[in-house]
Amino acid sequence: MSEEKPTPTKCLIGAILASVMAYGSYNLTSAIAITFANKPVHTTNQIIASISSVVRSLVVGVVSLGMWVFGIVAIGLFALGVQLLVQNFKQQSPDT
């Protein structure tokens, strides 16, 4: 099995894709939160109110978690791309 080494180009493309996914997750989180805020649960049953509150919190939390994961991946891939660029420049420069 041949193992491909990461290149700065691949890292930067991956960082861009992860950034787009993070931005999309951010917009989705905002839309879900606004929708939940504008449509409260109308019930007199305390158990139903509690369960709906927990489910709404979990939905917003899971989508928000995805946003943070994609954001951190984007930052990591960008940093790896910069690190690889710096290493390439150091290897190409003649020792003085």
C-alpha positions as CSV (number, residue, x, y, z in Angstrom):
1,M,0.0,0.0,0.0
2,S,1.5,3.3,-1.1
3,E,1.1,6.1,1.3
4,E,0.6,9.6,-0.2
5,K,2.3,12.4,1.6
6,P,0.4,15.6,2.3
7,T,1.1,18.6,0.1
8,P,0.4,22.2,0.9
9,T,-2.1,22.3,-2.0
10,K,-4.1,19.4,-0.7
11,C,-4.0,20.8,2.8
12,L,-5.3,24.2,1.6
13,I,-8.0,22.7,-0.5
14,G,-9.1,20.6,2.4
15,A,-9.1,23.7,4.7
16,I,-11.3,25.5,2.2
17,L,-13.7,22.6,2.0
18,A,-13.8,22.3,5.8
19,S,-14.4,26.1,6.1
20,V,-17.3,25.9,3.7
21,M,-18.8,23.0,5.7
22,A,-18.3,25.0,9.0
23,Y,-20.0,28.0,7.5
24,G,-22.9,25.9,6.2
25,S,-23.2,24.3,9.7
26,Y,-23.2,27.8,11.2
27,N,-26.1,28.9,9.0
28,L,-28.0,25.7,9.7
29,T,-27.5,26.2,13.5
30,S,-28.8,29.7,13.3
31,A,-31.8,28.7,11.2
32,I,-32.7,25.9,13.5
33,A,-32.3,28.1,16.6
34,I,-34.4,30.9,15.1
35,T,-37.1,28.4,14.0
36,F,-37.3,26.8,17.5
37,A,-37.4,30.3,19.1
38,N,-40.3,31.4,16.8
39,K,-42.3,28.2,17.3
40,P,-42.7,27.5,21.0
41,V,-44.4,24.3,22.2
42,H,-47.9,25.0,23.4
43,T,-48.8,22.4,26.1
44,T,-49.9,22.3,29.7
45,N,-48.2,19.0,30.3
46,Q,-44.9,19.5,32.0
47,I,-43.4,16.2,30.8
48,I,-44.0,17.1,27.2
49,A,-42.5,20.6,27.7
50,S,-39.4,19.1,29.3
51,I,-38.9,16.5,26.6
52,S,-39.4,19.0,23.8
53,S,-36.9,21.4,25.5
54,V,-34.3,18.6,25.8
55,V,-34.8,17.5,22.2
56,R,-34.5,21.0,20.9
57,S,-31.3,21.6,22.9
58,L,-29.9,18.3,21.6
59,V,-30.6,19.2,17.9
60,V,-29.0,22.6,18.2
61,G,-26.1,21.2,20.2
62,V,-25.4,18.4,17.6
63,V,-25.4,20.8,14.7
64,S,-23.3,23.3,16.6
65,L,-20.8,20.5,17.5
66,G,-20.5,19.8,13.8
67,M,-19.8,23.4,13.1
68,W,-17.0,23.5,15.7
69,V,-15.5,20.2,14.4
70,F,-15.3,21.5,10.8
71,G,-13.9,24.8,12.0
72,I,-11.1,23.2,14.0
73,V,-10.3,20.8,11.1
74,A,-10.1,23.8,8.8
75,I,-7.7,25.6,11.1
76,G,-5.6,22.5,11.5
77,L,-5.4,21.8,7.8
78,F,-4.5,25.4,7.1
79,A,-1.7,25.3,9.7
80,L,-0.4,22.0,8.3
81,G,-0.3,23.6,4.8
82,V,1.7,26.6,6.1
83,Q,4.0,24.2,8.0
84,L,4.6,22.2,4.8
85,L,5.3,25.4,2.8
86,V,7.8,26.6,5.4
87,Q,9.5,23.2,5.4
88,N,9.7,23.2,1.5
89,F,11.3,26.6,1.5
90,K,13.9,25.6,4.1
91,Q,14.8,22.5,2.2
92,Q,15.2,24.4,-1.1
93,S,17.2,27.3,0.3
94,P,21.0,26.7,0.2
95,D,22.9,26.5,3.5
96,T,25.0,29.6,4.1
